[in-house]
């Protein structure tokens, strides 16, 4: 399958297949030499020049998050904007929680390690002023060594982002201020707390509040 990029005719690329479509772009999995990479198409809804976004991409590489190797700005004439990043094999936290993988043994041996590694990444993000704004179990991939990796940075700020929305977040992991268009580093901490609650209890925090608009308004009013 063609990606309509410079990789279509690259002799190093042994395999190309389409991984799927998301709200912020299409992904392809490429095998370049002996390494798998993700090629992701990007949509610029933020109004910021793409060249400015890419200029600082390496500055905001966070340990345990996907490493960026290349982007469309390095290849004039590309038909769309893209980034080439790490492919991280593993299961999302959602699959670990819902798929029966999180048994007593995993909880005892690995849950605290997973929490500590996510907290470490969030600490670095706060120091750099980086906001993910859609932190949830689906956006955390746990590899074979039970190390969590934060992925899907499409709505992040400060780190280069091509699809910044005024309001973004996934109920029920979004902090209340997200619904009033406030973007803070602390919002990711709230989401992390919701993730921990979800992993420990296999339930959502404030579950009943998300059922109606009135419930959401009531929940948001409880926080400054």
C-alpha positions as CSV (number, residue, x, y, z in Angstrom):
1,X,0.0,0.0,0.0
2,X,1.3,3.4,-0.9
3,X,1.9,6.1,1.7
4,X,2.3,8.8,-1.0
5,X,5.6,9.8,0.6
6,X,9.3,9.5,-0.1
7,X,9.3,6.1,1.5
8,X,7.2,4.5,-1.3
9,X,10.3,3.9,-3.5
10,X,12.9,3.7,-0.8
11,X,14.8,0.4,-1.2
12,X,15.4,0.2,2.6
13,X,11.7,-0.1,3.2
14,X,10.8,-3.8,3.2
15,X,7.2,-3.6,4.4
16,X,4.5,-1.0,4.4
17,X,1.0,-1.5,5.7
18,X,-1.7,0.9,6.9
19,X,-2.3,0.6,10.6
20,X,-5.5,2.6,10.7
21,X,-7.1,6.0,10.9
22,X,-7.4,8.3,13.9
23,X,-8.9,11.6,14.6
24,X,-5.6,13.4,13.9
25,X,-4.1,11.3,11.1
26,X,-3.4,8.0,9.4
27,X,-0.6,5.7,10.5
28,X,1.5,3.3,8.5
29,X,4.0,0.7,9.9
30,X,7.3,0.7,8.0
31,X,10.1,-1.8,8.2
32,X,13.2,0.1,7.5
33,X,16.3,-2.1,7.4
34,X,15.7,-4.2,10.6
35,X,13.7,-1.7,12.5
36,X,10.0,-1.0,12.6
37,X,8.9,2.7,12.5
38,X,5.5,4.5,12.5
39,X,4.8,7.0,9.8
40,X,2.0,9.3,10.9
41,X,0.2,11.8,8.7
42,X,-0.5,15.0,10.5
43,X,-3.2,17.6,10.1
44,X,-2.4,21.2,11.0
45,X,-5.5,22.7,12.8
46,X,-3.5,24.9,15.1
47,X,-2.6,27.6,12.6
48,X,1.0,27.5,13.6
49,X,3.6,27.2,10.8
50,X,4.6,23.6,10.5
51,X,8.2,24.6,10.0
52,X,8.2,26.2,13.4
53,X,6.6,23.1,15.0
54,X,9.3,20.8,13.6
55,X,12.2,23.1,14.5
56,X,12.1,22.2,18.2
57,X,11.0,18.6,17.9
58,X,14.2,17.1,19.2
59,X,14.3,19.5,22.1
60,X,11.2,17.9,23.6
61,X,12.1,14.2,23.4
62,X,10.9,12.7,26.6
63,X,12.4,9.4,27.9
64,X,10.1,6.4,27.3
65,X,8.0,8.3,24.7
66,X,8.4,7.6,21.0
67,X,11.6,8.9,19.4
68,X,11.2,11.0,16.3
69,X,13.6,10.2,13.4
70,X,12.4,12.2,10.4
71,X,9.7,14.5,9.2
72,X,8.2,15.8,5.9
73,X,10.1,19.1,6.3
74,X,13.3,17.3,5.4
75,X,11.8,16.1,2.1
76,X,10.5,19.0,0.0
77,X,7.6,18.2,-2.2
78,X,5.8,15.7,0.0
79,X,2.1,15.4,-0.5
80,X,1.3,15.8,3.2
81,X,2.9,16.5,6.5
82,X,4.2,13.5,8.4
83,X,6.6,12.4,11.2
84,X,8.6,9.1,11.4
85,X,8.8,7.8,15.0
86,X,9.5,4.7,17.0
87,X,7.1,1.7,16.8
88,X,6.6,0.5,20.4
89,X,5.3,-3.1,20.5
90,X,3.1,-4.0,23.5
91,X,-0.3,-3.7,24.9
92,X,-2.2,-0.5,25.9
93,X,-3.2,-0.1,29.5
94,X,-6.8,-0.5,28.3
95,X,-6.0,-4.0,27.1
96,X,-4.1,-4.9,30.2
97,X,-7.0,-3.7,32.3
98,X,-9.9,-5.1,30.3
99,X,-8.3,-8.1,28.7
100,X,-7.7,-10.1,31.8
101,X,-3.9,-9.4,31.9
102,X,-4.0,-7.4,35.1
103,X,-4.3,-10.3,37.5
104,X,-3.1,-10.4,41.1
105,X,0.5,-11.2,40.0
106,X,0.7,-8.3,37.6
107,X,-0.8,-6.0,40.2
108,X,1.6,-7.0,42.9
109,X,4.8,-7.1,40.8
110,X,4.3,-4.4,38.2
111,X,1.6,-1.9,39.1
112,X,3.8,0.3,41.3
113,X,6.6,0.1,38.7
114,X,4.2,1.3,36.0
115,X,2.9,4.1,38.2
116,X,6.5,5.2,39.0
117,X,7.5,5.3,35.3
118,X,4.5,7.3,34.3
119,X,5.1,9.7,37.2
120,X,8.7,10.1,36.1
121,X,7.6,11.1,32.6
122,X,5.0,13.5,33.9
123,X,7.7,15.1,36.1
124,X,9.9,15.7,33.1
125,X,6.9,17.1,31.1
126,X,6.1,19.5,33.9
127,X,9.7,20.8,34.0
128,X,9.6,21.5,30.3
129,X,6.0,22.9,30.3
130,X,4.7,20.1,28.1
131,X,1.0,19.2,28.3
132,X,-0.3,16.0,26.8
133,X,-4.0,16.8,27.5
134,X,-5.3,13.4,26.5
135,X,-3.6,11.1,28.9
136,X,-5.6,7.9,29.2
137,X,-5.0,4.1,29.2
138,X,-5.3,3.9,25.4
139,X,-2.4,6.3,25.1
140,X,0.0,4.4,27.3
141,X,1.7,1.3,25.8
142,X,3.3,-1.2,28.1
143,X,6.1,-3.2,26.4
144,X,7.3,-6.7,27.1
145,X,9.4,-5.5,30.1
146,X,6.3,-3.9,31.6
147,X,7.6,-0.4,30.9
148,X,4.9,2.2,30.1
149,X,5.4,4.6,27.1
150,X,3.2,7.6,26.7
151,X,2.1,7.9,23.0
152,X,-0.3,9.9,20.8
153,X,1.1,13.5,21.3
154,X,-1.2,15.1,18.7
155,X,-2.8,17.4,21.2
156,X,0.2,18.2,23.3
157,X,1.4,21.8,23.7
158,X,5.0,23.2,23.7
159,X,6.2,20.0,22.1
160,X,5.5,20.3,18.4
161,X,1.8,19.7,17.8
162,X,-0.2,20.0,14.6
163,X,-3.7,19.6,15.9
164,X,-4.3,21.7,19.0
165,X,-7.9,21.8,19.9
166,X,-9.4,24.4,22.4
167,X,-11.1,21.6,24.2
168,X,-9.7,18.1,24.2
169,X,-9.6,15.1,26.5
170,X,-11.3,11.8,26.9
171,X,-14.1,11.3,29.4
172,X,-13.6,10.1,32.1
173,X,-9.9,10.8,32.2
174,X,-10.0,14.5,31.4
175,X,-9.6,17.0,34.2
176,X,-12.6,19.3,34.8
177,X,-10.7,22.4,33.5
178,X,-10.4,20.8,30.1
179,X,-14.1,21.4,29.6
180,X,-13.7,25.1,30.2
181,X,-10.8,25.3,27.6
182,X,-8.1,25.6,30.2
183,X,-4.8,23.8,29.4
184,X,-2.5,23.1,32.3
185,X,0.3,20.7,33.2
186,X,-1.8,19.8,36.3
187,X,-4.5,18.4,34.0
188,X,-2.2,15.5,33.2
189,X,-1.7,14.8,36.9
190,X,-5.5,14.6,37.3
191,X,-5.7,12.2,34.4
192,X,-2.8,10.1,35.9
193,X,-4.9,9.9,39.1
194,X,-7.9,8.7,37.1
195,X,-5.7,6.1,35.4
196,X,-4.4,4.8,38.7
197,X,-7.9,4.6,40.0
198,X,-9.0,2.7,36.9
199,X,-6.1,0.2,37.1
200,X,-6.6,-0.5,40.8
201,X,-10.4,-0.8,40.8
202,X,-11.1,-1.5,37.1
203,X,-13.8,1.2,37.4
204,X,-13.9,4.8,36.3
205,X,-13.7,7.6,38.9
206,X,-16.8,9.8,39.2
207,X,-18.5,7.3,36.8
208,X,-22.0,8.4,37.4
209,X,-21.1,12.1,36.8
210,X,-20.3,11.3,33.1
211,X,-23.7,10.0,32.2
212,X,-25.4,13.4,31.7
213,X,-24.5,17.0,30.8
214,X,-25.8,18.1,34.2
215,X,-23.5,15.5,35.8
216,X,-20.5,16.9,33.9
217,X,-21.4,20.5,34.9
218,X,-21.7,19.4,38.5
219,X,-18.4,17.7,38.5
220,X,-16.6,20.6,36.8
221,X,-18.0,23.0,39.4
222,X,-16.3,21.1,42.2
223,X,-12.9,22.2,41.0
224,X,-11.5,25.7,40.8
